[in-house]
């Protein structure tokens, strides 16, 4: 029996698109900003900062394979300071 899985339709930024247009990309960026850069999250990280200096603990994040990132995945608008 052959078991196949379909590609994911969503990720942490929301709905995936095979060829996203500008507004879909902007919506995904906004979703990530709202999810990870909220005032509550940033305040939590700032409160944790002195403790991290006293007793450093590694974060549970996986390392990023920068070579695996395709140039087309980079949003130039984001790199230019969101102007």
C-alpha positions as CSV (number, residue, x, y, z in Angstrom):
1,X,0.0,0.0,0.0
2,X,1.4,3.4,-1.0
3,X,0.9,6.2,1.5
4,X,1.2,9.7,0.1
5,X,1.0,13.0,2.0
6,X,-0.1,16.1,0.4
7,X,2.1,19.2,0.8
8,X,1.2,21.5,3.7
9,X,-1.3,24.2,3.0
10,X,-0.3,26.3,6.0
11,X,2.8,27.1,8.1
12,X,3.6,29.5,10.9
13,X,2.9,32.5,8.7
14,X,-0.5,31.2,7.5
15,X,-1.7,29.9,4.2
16,X,1.0,28.8,1.7
17,X,0.9,29.9,-1.9
18,X,2.8,28.3,-4.8
19,X,3.4,31.7,-6.4
20,X,2.3,34.3,-3.9
21,X,1.6,37.8,-5.1
22,X,2.7,40.9,-3.2
23,X,-0.4,41.2,-0.9
24,X,-0.3,37.5,0.0
25,X,3.3,37.9,1.0
26,X,2.5,41.0,3.0
27,X,-0.3,39.2,4.8
28,X,2.1,36.4,5.7
29,X,4.7,38.8,7.1
30,X,2.0,40.7,9.1
31,X,0.9,37.3,10.5
32,X,4.4,36.6,11.7
33,X,4.9,40.0,13.1
34,X,1.6,39.8,15.0
35,X,2.5,36.3,16.3
36,X,6.1,36.9,17.3
37,X,6.6,40.6,17.8
38,X,3.7,41.5,20.1
39,X,4.3,43.8,23.0
40,X,3.7,40.9,25.4
41,X,6.3,38.7,23.7
42,X,8.8,41.5,23.6
43,X,8.2,42.4,27.2
44,X,8.6,38.8,28.2
45,X,11.9,38.6,26.4
46,X,13.1,41.8,28.0
47,X,12.2,40.6,31.5
48,X,14.0,37.4,30.8
49,X,17.2,39.2,29.6
50,X,18.9,39.8,32.9
51,X,18.3,36.2,33.9
52,X,19.8,35.1,30.6
53,X,23.0,37.1,31.3
54,X,23.3,35.6,34.8
55,X,22.5,32.0,33.8
56,X,22.5,31.6,29.9
57,X,20.2,29.0,28.6
58,X,20.0,28.0,24.9
59,X,16.7,28.5,23.2
60,X,15.0,25.4,21.8
61,X,15.2,26.7,18.2
62,X,16.8,24.6,15.5
63,X,19.7,26.1,13.7
64,X,19.0,27.9,10.4
65,X,20.5,26.4,7.3
66,X,21.1,29.7,5.5
67,X,22.4,27.9,2.4
68,X,19.0,26.2,2.0
69,X,17.1,29.5,1.7
70,X,16.3,30.3,-1.9
71,X,16.7,33.9,-3.0
72,X,13.1,34.0,-4.1
73,X,12.0,33.4,-0.5
74,X,13.5,36.7,0.6
75,X,11.1,39.6,0.6
76,X,13.2,42.7,-0.5
77,X,10.6,45.0,1.1
78,X,11.4,43.5,4.4
79,X,15.2,43.8,3.9
80,X,14.8,47.5,3.0
81,X,13.4,48.5,6.3
82,X,9.7,48.1,5.6
83,X,9.5,51.4,3.8
